[in-house]
Amino acid sequence: MQFARRSWHTVGGTSAGKALHLADIGIDVRLCTPLGADDAGDLVRGALAQAGVTIEAIASDRTERHVNLMADGGGRVSLYISVPSPPPQDELDAVAARVAAADLAVIDLSELGLALLERDEVRQTPLWVDLHDYDGSSAFHEPFLRAADTVFMNGDRTDDPWELMSACLARGPRLAVCTLGAEGAIALEADGTQHEIVAVPAHVVDTNGAGDAFMAGFLGPILQGASIPDALKGAAAQARIAIESEHLHPVLGR
């Protein structure tokens, strides 16, 4: 038997984390995500709308909910209490059209994301994908990896992040970025150019959402014409904002 020292209830999805941090740095972001007509869905709608995120809710029988069990070192086990139902065809059509018209789209690892990748019109838009703890061989990740223009991942399941990124780029992306926790982050371009950055010192409150904040903090400057080194600096600073909050972004606590 284990006893938690503390606990709290908050918005916790990876899509929400990216959207919150993109909105924070002034990017016009639209979040298409399944939400149920339930209390959890109402909480998500209200919290994100108040934070300046435009939401396009996709009908679902239930809103995704999960419990994260966290260790002091940042280790995490996620227990999913409920998952969304499959998206209705008409709403999938609408989301595909929205993605096709966007300047850039972030496609998350989900049933919705997989369905979108099967649409030809979606492939015309630059796609960024967060592979999370990709191990280099997972079959589930493969269609996401091959469709992506840029991929993000963490180094939790590899002993050689440079080799992992190189293997990813061999499947089609032009840029791979890997976060290494307290050791910072690295990036690899398709032409072999390497980039590194150290982590920004932070008072660690909760590491949930740090990767989402990092990706958003990198994407924002890139959309505004920044170089990869400068985008990495923005990403590290944005990750600190998440790490020092109990929430994906401190705006949720206000």
N, C-alpha and C positions, 0 to 999 in steps of 0.2 A: 504494500500500500504506500502510495506517495501523496504528499499534500502540497498543493500549489501555494506559493508565498503570496501571490496576488493574481487577479484576473480582471478582465474588462471585456466589454462588448462593443464592437465597432464594425465599420465597413471594411471588408478585408480582401476583396477579389483583386487579382493581378491586373485585370483590365481597368478597374477603378483606380488603382494606384498609378498607372501610367497616365490616365486621363487627368487626375488631380494635379500631378506635377507638371504636365504640359500646360494646363490652364494657368498654373501658378507663374509660369515664365512667359505668359502672354501669347501662347499658341492657340489658334482657333481650333478647338477639338470637339469632335462629335463622337459620343460613345454609343455604339449599337450593342446591346447586351440583353439576354433573356432575363425577364423579371416576372415574378408571379404576382397575382392580385392578393397578396398576403401582407402581414405586418412587416416581414423582412423586406419585401419589395418596396413598401412605403418608406421604410427607413432609408433604403439606398437612394430612392428617388429624391427624397427631401434633402439628404446630406449632400449629394452630388450637385443638385440644382443650386443649393445655397453656396457651394464652392465655385460656381461659375461654369460647371460642366453641362453641356447640352446633351440630353439623353434621348435616344431613340429606343424605347423599350420594345423587345420582341416578346410576344405572348408566350407564357410558359405556365405549366400547371403548378409550378413552385419556384421559389427563388433559391438559388444555390446558397448553402450555409455550410460552414466548416468550423472545427475547433482546432486551433494550433497549440500543441504542447511544446513549450520552449525550454531549452536548457541554457545555463549561464553562458556557455561558449557559443551560442547562436544556433546550435542544433535544433531541428524542428521535425515534429511528426504532425501531419495534417490528417484529421479525421473528418471525412465528408458526411454531414448529416443529411443533406438533400442535394440533388443535382437537377439541373433544368430538364424539361421535356424537349423532344426534338422540335426545331422551329417549323412553324406552318409554312407551306410552300409559297404563299403569296407574300409573306413577310421576308422570307429568304430572298425572293426576287427583288424586293425593295432594298434590302441591305446590299445585295450584289450591285444594284444600280448606284447606290450611294458610294460604295467602294470604287466603282469604275470611274466616278466623277471626281474623286478626291485627288489631291496632289500627291498624297502618300497614305498608306494604310498600314496599321499594325494589326497583324492577325495573330490571335492567341491560340494556344494549344487547346482545342475544344472541339466538340461535335459541330458547332456552328462554324468554326474556322475551317474545319475539314470540308464541310459542305461548300463553303465559299470557294475553296481552292479548285473545286471541280467545275467552276464557272469560267468560261473563256474570257468574259468581259473583265473579270477581276484581275486576270493576269496582265492586263494592260497598264495597271497602276503599280508603281514601285511598292513592294511589300517588305515590311520589316517584321521579323519573327523573333520572339524570345523563346529559346530552346530550354531555358532553365538549367536543370542538372543533367544535361545530355551526356551520354556515355560514349558517343561515337558510333553506336551500332543499333540503337533502338529503331525498330521498324515503324513504330507509331510516328516518330519524328520525321521520317524520310520525306513524305510529301510536302511538309512544311519547309524543310530544309531546301529542297530542290526548287520550290517556288519563290524563295526569298531573294531579295536584292541585298539585304543586310541581316545578319544573324547575331544575336546576343546569347550568352550562356554564362554559367559559372563554372568554376574549376573543381567542384566538389567530387566529381566522379572520374577524374583523370589525374595521372601523374605527370602528364606532359601537355599542358594547355596549348602550347604552340603547335604541336602535332595535331591536336584535336581541331584547332581552328583551320589548319592547312587542309585537313581531310574534309572539313565543311566547305571550304572554298572550292575544292575539286568537284563539288556537286553543283556549282553554279553561282552562289553569292559572290559579290565583289568585295565585301568587307565582313570581317568577323571580329567580335569584341567579347572578351572573357573577363569577368570580374573575379578577383582573388581574395575577397574579404579584406582583412587588415593589411594584406600585401599590396593592395591597389588593384590595378586593372591593366590589361594589355589589349592591343588591337593589331590585326594583320590584314593588309590589303591584298588584292588578287595578284598584284605585281611583286609581292614579297616584302613590301615595306612594312617595318615593324614599329609599333609605338608602345610606350609604357608610361604609366603614371602611378605615383604613390597615393595611398589613401589619405584623405583629409582627416586630421585628428578630430575625434568626436566623443562626446559623453554618451555612451551607448545606453539607451533606454529600451529599445526593441528593434531587432534587426529585420522584422517583417516589413516587406515593401522596399527594402534598400535597393534591390535589383531593378524594380520598376522605376524608382526615382532616378537611378543611374541612367537607365535607358532613355527616359524622358529628358533628363538633363543633357544627354548627348544629342538626341534627335532635334531638340529645339534649336540649338546653335547651328546644326547642319542645315536646317531649313532656312536659316537666316544667312547662310553663306560662309559659316566659320570653317576653319581647317580642322582636320581630325585631332591634332594636339590640343587646340583650343576647345573643341567639343568635349574631349576627355576631361579637361579641367572643369568645365561646366557640369559634367556628369558627376564628378567626384563631389563637388560642392552641393549638388542637388541630393545626392545619396545621404549626405550628412543631415539634411533636413528631416529625412524619414527616420534615420537611426536615432535621432534625439527626441523622437515623439513616440507616444504609445499608439499612434494611429498611422495610417499610410501617409498622411500629411497632417501637420498640426492644425490646419484649418478645420478638420473634423472635430477637434477638441474644443473649438471655440463656440 
